[in-house]
Amino acid sequence: MSEKIVMRTGECLLAGGPPFTAAEPEVMIGELDGPFGSAFANLMGDQVKGHSRVLALMNTDVMVRPATLMVSKVTVKSNAYTTILMGTVQGAIANGVLDAVRNGTIPKERANELGIIVSVWLNPQITSVEDLDHEALFNIHREATRKALEKAMNFEPSIDYLLENQDKLVHKYYEKALAK
């Protein structure tokens, strides 16, 4: 794939695991030598208390390629939350990125030219779980990241799908509000 990747977006909601382990990454992927790269650098350099931006790491000093910036959707207020977010979830996101490279979703030969921004949702109630199943949490966030990247790179859902199904697609929480 040699076509220009200015910026592509995708998302995935993956639930069904143990309590509070659901993942809902929203991703952007683009070339680092253009407007996406400027946005990436600005986010990295413009840290905000409670919403620190960090690179996705495989281990404490091994970052993933393409370079991936994690941005928390939830205000980080506790060390326990930080440990889970910057440990289990950070490793899961890095592995999800590598899975997308391994399966060909992201071209391996472009790994040093592209960047990824992942807006991460981790339920704040995760810190209340006794005997947290870190493996389940890791697997859910890893798979959700890979799926979100696949959607981004494949332009999913397509505009045709959205137009054809517009009246059938009702947001889960809107639907619950209507039922009351």
PyRosetta script that sets phi, psi and omega in degrees:
from pyrosetta import init, pose_from_sequence

init()
pose = pose_from_sequence("MSEKIVMRTGECLLAGGPPFTAAEPEVMIGELDGPFGSAFANLMGDQVKGHSRVLALMNTDVMVRPATLMVSKVTVKSNAYTTILMGTVQGAIANGVLDAVRNGTIPKERANELGIIVSVWLNPQITSVEDLDHEALFNIHREATRKALEKAMNFEPSIDYLLENQDKLVHKYYEKALAK")
pose.set_psi(1, 108.6)
pose.set_omega(1, -179.3)
pose.set_phi(2, -108.5)
pose.set_psi(2, 0.2)
pose.set_omega(2, 179.9)
pose.set_phi(3, -65.1)
pose.set_psi(3, 152.8)
pose.set_omega(3, -179.7)
pose.set_phi(4, -69.0)
pose.set_psi(4, 136.8)
pose.set_omega(4, 177.5)
pose.set_phi(5, -116.0)
pose.set_psi(5, 84.7)
pose.set_omega(5, -177.0)
pose.set_phi(6, -66.2)
pose.set_psi(6, -58.0)
pose.set_omega(6, 173.9)
pose.set_phi(7, -165.2)
pose.set_psi(7, 131.0)
pose.set_omega(7, 175.6)
pose.set_phi(8, -127.3)
pose.set_psi(8, 149.8)
pose.set_omega(8, -177.3)
pose.set_phi(9, -126.5)
pose.set_psi(9, 151.9)
pose.set_omega(9, 177.2)
pose.set_phi(10, -160.9)
pose.set_psi(10, 165.0)
pose.set_omega(10, 178.5)
pose.set_phi(11, -150.0)
pose.set_psi(11, 164.9)
pose.set_omega(11, 176.8)
pose.set_phi(12, -158.3)
pose.set_psi(12, 134.9)
pose.set_omega(12, 171.1)
pose.set_phi(13, -111.7)
pose.set_psi(13, 122.1)
pose.set_omega(13, -179.5)
pose.set_phi(14, -128.6)
pose.set_psi(14, 117.0)
pose.set_omega(14, -179.5)
pose.set_phi(15, -129.2)
pose.set_psi(15, -169.1)
pose.set_omega(15, 176.0)
pose.set_phi(16, 101.2)
pose.set_psi(16, -0.8)
pose.set_omega(16, 178.2)
pose.set_phi(17, -92.6)
pose.set_psi(17, -161.6)
pose.set_omega(17, 176.5)
pose.set_phi(18, -57.8)
pose.set_psi(18, 162.0)
pose.set_omega(18, -178.0)
pose.set_phi(19, -51.8)
pose.set_psi(19, 135.8)
pose.set_omega(19, 173.0)
pose.set_phi(20, 67.7)
pose.set_psi(20, 16.9)
pose.set_omega(20, -179.5)
pose.set_phi(21, -99.6)
pose.set_psi(21, 0.9)
pose.set_omega(21, -178.9)
pose.set_phi(22, -56.8)
pose.set_psi(22, 150.7)
pose.set_omega(22, 179.1)
pose.set_phi(23, -124.2)
pose.set_psi(23, 142.1)
pose.set_omega(23, 177.2)
pose.set_phi(24, -143.3)
pose.set_psi(24, 68.0)
pose.set_omega(24, 179.1)
pose.set_phi(25, -75.3)
pose.set_psi(25, 142.6)
pose.set_omega(25, 169.5)
pose.set_phi(26, -116.6)
pose.set_psi(26, 128.7)
pose.set_omega(26, -172.9)
pose.set_phi(27, -122.2)
pose.set_psi(27, 152.1)
pose.set_omega(27, 168.9)
pose.set_phi(28, -131.1)
pose.set_psi(28, 139.5)
pose.set_omega(28, 178.3)
pose.set_phi(29, -135.0)
pose.set_psi(29, 137.9)
pose.set_omega(29, 179.7)
pose.set_phi(30, -166.6)
pose.set_psi(30, 176.5)
pose.set_omega(30, -178.4)
pose.set_phi(31, -78.7)
pose.set_psi(31, 136.7)
pose.set_omega(31, -176.4)
pose.set_phi(32, -74.0)
pose.set_psi(32, -14.8)
pose.set_omega(32, -177.7)
pose.set_phi(33, -96.5)
pose.set_psi(33, 23.5)
pose.set_omega(33, 179.5)
pose.set_phi(34, -139.7)
pose.set_psi(34, -155.0)
pose.set_omega(34, -177.9)
pose.set_phi(35, -60.5)
pose.set_psi(35, -33.3)
pose.set_omega(35, 177.9)
pose.set_phi(36, -63.8)
pose.set_psi(36, -42.9)
pose.set_omega(36, 178.8)
pose.set_phi(37, -61.5)
pose.set_psi(37, -37.9)
pose.set_omega(37, 176.4)
pose.set_phi(38, -63.8)
pose.set_psi(38, -43.3)
pose.set_omega(38, 178.1)
pose.set_phi(39, -62.8)
pose.set_psi(39, -42.2)
pose.set_omega(39, 179.3)
pose.set_phi(40, -59.0)
pose.set_psi(40, -49.8)
pose.set_omega(40, -178.8)
pose.set_phi(41, -64.8)
pose.set_psi(41, -40.6)
pose.set_omega(41, 179.2)
pose.set_phi(42, -63.8)
pose.set_psi(42, -42.0)
pose.set_omega(42, 176.9)
pose.set_phi(43, -62.6)
pose.set_psi(43, -43.9)
pose.set_omega(43, -178.3)
pose.set_phi(44, -62.7)
pose.set_psi(44, -37.9)
pose.set_omega(44, -176.6)
pose.set_phi(45, -88.7)
pose.set_psi(45, -11.7)
pose.set_omega(45, -176.3)
pose.set_phi(46, -109.2)
pose.set_psi(46, 68.4)
pose.set_omega(46, -177.1)
pose.set_phi(47, -69.4)
pose.set_psi(47, 144.5)
pose.set_omega(47, -178.8)
pose.set_phi(48, -127.6)
pose.set_psi(48, 129.4)
pose.set_omega(48, -179.1)
pose.set_phi(49, -54.7)
pose.set_psi(49, 128.7)
pose.set_omega(49, 179.5)
pose.set_phi(50, 87.2)
pose.set_psi(50, -11.0)
pose.set_omega(50, 179.6)
pose.set_phi(51, -136.0)
pose.set_psi(51, 47.6)
pose.set_omega(51, -179.5)
pose.set_phi(52, -58.5)
pose.set_psi(52, 143.0)
pose.set_omega(52, 176.6)
pose.set_phi(53, -104.6)
pose.set_psi(53, 127.4)
pose.set_omega(53, -179.2)
pose.set_phi(54, -132.8)
pose.set_psi(54, 154.0)
pose.set_omega(54, 174.6)
pose.set_phi(55, -74.1)
pose.set_psi(55, 144.0)
pose.set_omega(55, 176.3)
pose.set_phi(56, -74.1)
pose.set_psi(56, 126.1)
pose.set_omega(56, -176.3)
pose.set_phi(57, -115.8)
pose.set_psi(57, 145.2)
pose.set_omega(57, 172.7)
pose.set_phi(58, -79.3)
pose.set_psi(58, -34.0)
pose.set_omega(58, 179.7)
pose.set_phi(59, -153.3)
pose.set_psi(59, -178.0)
pose.set_omega(59, -171.1)
pose.set_phi(60, -59.8)
pose.set_psi(60, -20.3)
pose.set_omega(60, 173.9)
pose.set_phi(61, -142.8)
pose.set_psi(61, 34.9)
pose.set_omega(61, 178.5)
pose.set_phi(62, -129.2)
pose.set_psi(62, 98.4)
pose.set_omega(62, 179.7)
pose.set_phi(63, -82.8)
pose.set_psi(63, 155.4)
pose.set_omega(63, -178.9)
pose.set_phi(64, -83.4)
pose.set_psi(64, 156.5)
pose.set_omega(64, 171.9)
pose.set_phi(65, -122.2)
pose.set_psi(65, 137.9)
pose.set_omega(65, -4.4)
pose.set_phi(66, -57.2)
pose.set_psi(66, 150.0)
pose.set_omega(66, 177.7)
pose.set_phi(67, -54.0)
pose.set_psi(67, 130.1)
pose.set_omega(67, -173.9)
pose.set_phi(68, -128.0)
pose.set_psi(68, 124.5)
pose.set_omega(68, -179.4)
pose.set_phi(69, -104.0)
pose.set_psi(69, 124.7)
pose.set_omega(69, 177.8)
pose.set_phi(70, -95.3)
pose.set_psi(70, 133.3)
pose.set_omega(70, 176.8)
pose.set_phi(71, -127.5)
pose.set_psi(71, 121.6)
pose.set_omega(71, -178.3)
pose.set_phi(72, -76.9)
pose.set_psi(72, 132.9)
pose.set_omega(72, 174.0)
pose.set_phi(73, -80.2)
pose.set_psi(73, -19.3)
pose.set_omega(73, -177.0)
pose.set_phi(74, -105.1)
pose.set_psi(74, 137.7)
pose.set_omega(74, 176.2)
pose.set_phi(75, -66.9)
pose.set_psi(75, 122.4)
pose.set_omega(75, -178.4)
pose.set_phi(76, -82.0)
pose.set_psi(76, 120.7)
pose.set_omega(76, -175.2)
pose.set_phi(77, -123.0)
pose.set_psi(77, -9.2)
pose.set_omega(77, -175.4)
pose.set_phi(78, -137.7)
pose.set_psi(78, 154.7)
pose.set_omega(78, 176.4)
pose.set_phi(79, -63.8)
pose.set_psi(79, -36.8)
pose.set_omega(79, -179.6)
pose.set_phi(80, -61.4)
pose.set_psi(80, -44.6)
pose.set_omega(80, 179.1)
pose.set_phi(81, -64.6)
pose.set_psi(81, -44.9)
pose.set_omega(81, 179.8)
pose.set_phi(82, -58.2)
pose.set_psi(82, -42.7)
pose.set_omega(82, -178.8)
pose.set_phi(83, -62.2)
pose.set_psi(83, -40.1)
pose.set_omega(83, 179.8)
pose.set_phi(84, -72.2)
pose.set_psi(84, -45.3)
pose.set_omega(84, -178.8)
pose.set_phi(85, -64.9)
pose.set_psi(85, -45.0)
pose.set_omega(85, -175.9)
pose.set_phi(86, -92.5)
pose.set_psi(86, 15.2)
pose.set_omega(86, 177.0)
pose.set_phi(87, -126.6)
pose.set_psi(87, -90.1)
pose.set_omega(87, -176.3)
pose.set_phi(88, -57.4)
pose.set_psi(88, -50.2)
pose.set_omega(88, -175.5)
pose.set_phi(89, -71.0)
pose.set_psi(89, -39.9)
pose.set_omega(89, 178.1)
pose.set_phi(90, -60.1)
pose.set_psi(90, -45.6)
pose.set_omega(90, 177.6)
pose.set_phi(91, -64.3)
pose.set_psi(91, -37.5)
pose.set_omega(91, 179.5)
pose.set_phi(92, -64.5)
pose.set_psi(92, -43.5)
pose.set_omega(92, 179.8)
pose.set_phi(93, -63.9)
pose.set_psi(93, -44.4)
pose.set_omega(93, 178.1)
pose.set_phi(94, -59.0)
pose.set_psi(94, -42.8)
pose.set_omega(94, 178.7)
pose.set_phi(95, -68.6)
pose.set_psi(95, -35.6)
pose.set_omega(95, 175.8)
pose.set_phi(96, -62.7)
pose.set_psi(96, -38.0)
pose.set_omega(96, 176.1)
pose.set_phi(97, -63.4)
pose.set_psi(97, -48.2)
pose.set_omega(97, 179.1)
pose.set_phi(98, -62.6)
pose.set_psi(98, -35.5)
pose.set_omega(98, 176.0)
pose.set_phi(99, -60.7)
pose.set_psi(99, -39.5)
pose.set_omega(99, 179.4)
pose.set_phi(100, -69.0)
pose.set_psi(100, -30.2)
pose.set_omega(100, 174.3)
pose.set_phi(101, -73.2)
pose.set_psi(101, -46.9)
pose.set_omega(101, -177.5)
pose.set_phi(102, -59.2)
pose.set_psi(102, -38.8)
pose.set_omega(102, -178.1)
pose.set_phi(103, -86.7)
pose.set_psi(103, 2.2)
pose.set_omega(103, 174.9)
pose.set_phi(104, 90.1)
pose.set_psi(104, -0.2)
pose.set_omega(104, 177.9)
pose.set_phi(105, -61.8)
pose.set_psi(105, -44.6)
pose.set_omega(105, 175.0)
pose.set_phi(106, -107.1)
pose.set_psi(106, 123.6)
pose.set_omega(106, -178.1)
pose.set_phi(107, -62.4)
pose.set_psi(107, 123.6)
pose.set_omega(107, -179.2)
pose.set_phi(108, -55.6)
pose.set_psi(108, -40.1)
pose.set_omega(108, -177.2)
pose.set_phi(109, -68.9)
pose.set_psi(109, -10.2)
pose.set_omega(109, 179.1)
pose.set_phi(110, -104.9)
pose.set_psi(110, 4.6)
pose.set_omega(110, -172.7)
pose.set_phi(111, -57.7)
pose.set_psi(111, -29.7)
pose.set_omega(111, -180.0)
pose.set_phi(112, -90.9)
pose.set_psi(112, -8.2)
pose.set_omega(112, -178.2)
pose.set_phi(113, -99.5)
pose.set_psi(113, -18.5)
pose.set_omega(113, -174.4)
pose.set_phi(114, -104.4)
pose.set_psi(114, 156.2)
pose.set_omega(114, 172.5)
pose.set_phi(115, -131.5)
pose.set_psi(115, 157.5)
pose.set_omega(115, -179.6)
pose.set_phi(116, -132.5)
pose.set_psi(116, 137.4)
pose.set_omega(116, 171.4)
pose.set_phi(117, -115.4)
pose.set_psi(117, 126.4)
pose.set_omega(117, 178.8)
pose.set_phi(118, -116.7)
pose.set_psi(118, 116.6)
pose.set_omega(118, 173.2)
pose.set_phi(119, -85.4)
pose.set_psi(119, 115.1)
pose.set_omega(119, -168.6)
pose.set_phi(120, -102.5)
pose.set_psi(120, 130.1)
pose.set_omega(120, 171.5)
pose.set_phi(121, -112.4)
pose.set_psi(121, 120.0)
pose.set_omega(121, 173.7)
pose.set_phi(122, -126.4)
pose.set_psi(122, 121.5)
pose.set_omega(122, -176.3)
pose.set_phi(123, -56.7)
pose.set_psi(123, 126.2)
pose.set_omega(123, -179.5)
pose.set_phi(124, -60.8)
pose.set_psi(124, -22.3)
pose.set_omega(124, -179.9)
pose.set_phi(125, -75.5)
pose.set_psi(125, -3.4)
pose.set_omega(125, 179.3)
pose.set_phi(126, -58.2)
pose.set_psi(126, -29.3)
pose.set_omega(126, -178.3)
pose.set_phi(127, -72.7)
pose.set_psi(127, -13.2)
pose.set_omega(127, 179.6)
pose.set_phi(128, -90.0)
pose.set_psi(128, -4.3)
pose.set_omega(128, -176.9)
pose.set_phi(129, -80.5)
pose.set_psi(129, 121.3)
pose.set_omega(129, 174.6)
pose.set_phi(130, -80.2)
pose.set_psi(130, 142.5)
pose.set_omega(130, 179.5)
pose.set_phi(131, 53.8)
pose.set_psi(131, 49.8)
pose.set_omega(131, 179.4)
pose.set_phi(132, -53.7)
pose.set_psi(132, 132.3)
pose.set_omega(132, 177.6)
pose.set_phi(133, -84.6)
pose.set_psi(133, 89.2)
pose.set_omega(133, -177.1)
pose.set_phi(134, -63.5)
pose.set_psi(134, -31.9)
pose.set_omega(134, 178.6)
pose.set_phi(135, -65.3)
pose.set_psi(135, -43.1)
pose.set_omega(135, 178.0)
pose.set_phi(136, -64.9)
pose.set_psi(136, -43.8)
pose.set_omega(136, 178.6)
pose.set_phi(137, -60.0)
pose.set_psi(137, -46.2)
pose.set_omega(137, 178.3)
pose.set_phi(138, -58.5)
pose.set_psi(138, -50.1)
pose.set_omega(138, -176.6)
pose.set_phi(139, -63.4)
pose.set_psi(139, -39.4)
pose.set_omega(139, 179.9)
pose.set_phi(140, -66.3)
pose.set_psi(140, -45.4)
pose.set_omega(140, -179.3)
pose.set_phi(141, -70.7)
pose.set_psi(141, -33.6)
pose.set_omega(141, 176.9)
pose.set_phi(142, -63.9)
pose.set_psi(142, -50.2)
pose.set_omega(142, -178.6)
pose.set_phi(143, -65.5)
pose.set_psi(143, -40.7)
pose.set_omega(143, 180.0)
pose.set_phi(144, -63.6)
pose.set_psi(144, -39.7)
pose.set_omega(144, 178.1)
pose.set_phi(145, -63.2)
pose.set_psi(145, -46.6)
pose.set_omega(145, 178.9)
pose.set_phi(146, -59.7)
pose.set_psi(146, -45.9)
pose.set_omega(146, -178.8)
pose.set_phi(147, -64.5)
pose.set_psi(147, -39.8)
pose.set_omega(147, 178.7)
pose.set_phi(148, -63.5)
pose.set_psi(148, -40.5)
pose.set_omega(148, 177.4)
pose.set_phi(149, -66.4)
pose.set_psi(149, -38.6)
pose.set_omega(149, 176.8)
pose.set_phi(150, -62.2)
pose.set_psi(150, -43.2)
pose.set_omega(150, 177.9)
pose.set_phi(151, -61.7)
pose.set_psi(151, -42.9)
pose.set_omega(151, -180.0)
pose.set_phi(152, -61.3)
pose.set_psi(152, -49.0)
pose.set_omega(152, -175.6)
pose.set_phi(153, -71.1)
pose.set_psi(153, -23.1)
pose.set_omega(153, -179.2)
pose.set_phi(154, -103.7)
pose.set_psi(154, 10.3)
pose.set_omega(154, -179.8)
pose.set_phi(155, 53.2)
pose.set_psi(155, 48.8)
pose.set_omega(155, -179.8)
pose.set_phi(156, -108.2)
pose.set_psi(156, 141.5)
pose.set_omega(156, -2.2)
pose.set_phi(157, -74.6)
pose.set_psi(157, 152.8)
pose.set_omega(157, -179.2)
pose.set_phi(158, -73.2)
pose.set_psi(158, 156.9)
pose.set_omega(158, 177.9)
pose.set_phi(159, -62.5)
pose.set_psi(159, -35.0)
pose.set_omega(159, 177.9)
pose.set_phi(160, -62.7)
pose.set_psi(160, -44.2)
pose.set_omega(160, 178.2)
pose.set_phi(161, -60.1)
pose.set_psi(161, -45.2)
pose.set_omega(161, -178.6)
pose.set_phi(162, -63.1)
pose.set_psi(162, -44.4)
pose.set_omega(162, 179.6)
pose.set_phi(163, -64.9)
pose.set_psi(163, -40.7)
pose.set_omega(163, -179.2)
pose.set_phi(164, -69.6)
pose.set_psi(164, -27.6)
pose.set_omega(164, -173.7)
pose.set_phi(165, -114.3)
pose.set_psi(165, 11.0)
pose.set_omega(165, -174.8)
pose.set_phi(166, -51.9)
pose.set_psi(166, -45.3)
pose.set_omega(166, -177.2)
pose.set_phi(167, -77.0)
pose.set_psi(167, -14.3)
pose.set_omega(167, 179.0)
pose.set_phi(168, -93.3)
pose.set_psi(168, -19.0)
pose.set_omega(168, -176.5)
pose.set_phi(169, -91.7)
pose.set_psi(169, 105.8)
pose.set_omega(169, -180.0)
pose.set_phi(170, -118.7)
pose.set_psi(170, 126.6)
pose.set_omega(170, -179.1)
pose.set_phi(171, -58.0)
pose.set_psi(171, 134.5)
pose.set_omega(171, -175.4)
pose.set_phi(172, -51.8)
pose.set_psi(172, -45.1)
pose.set_omega(172, -176.2)
pose.set_phi(173, -78.9)
pose.set_psi(173, -27.7)
pose.set_omega(173, 172.9)
pose.set_phi(174, -66.9)
pose.set_psi(174, -44.0)
pose.set_omega(174, 179.1)
pose.set_phi(175, -60.2)
pose.set_psi(175, -42.0)
pose.set_omega(175, 177.9)
pose.set_phi(176, -65.8)
pose.set_psi(176, -38.3)
pose.set_omega(176, 179.4)
pose.set_phi(177, -65.7)
pose.set_psi(177, -37.6)
pose.set_omega(177, 179.4)
pose.set_phi(178, -68.1)
pose.set_psi(178, -31.2)
pose.set_omega(178, -176.8)
pose.set_phi(179, -72.3)
pose.set_psi(179, -17.5)
pose.set_omega(179, -178.0)
pose.set_phi(180, -75.5)
pose.dump_pdb("model.pdb")
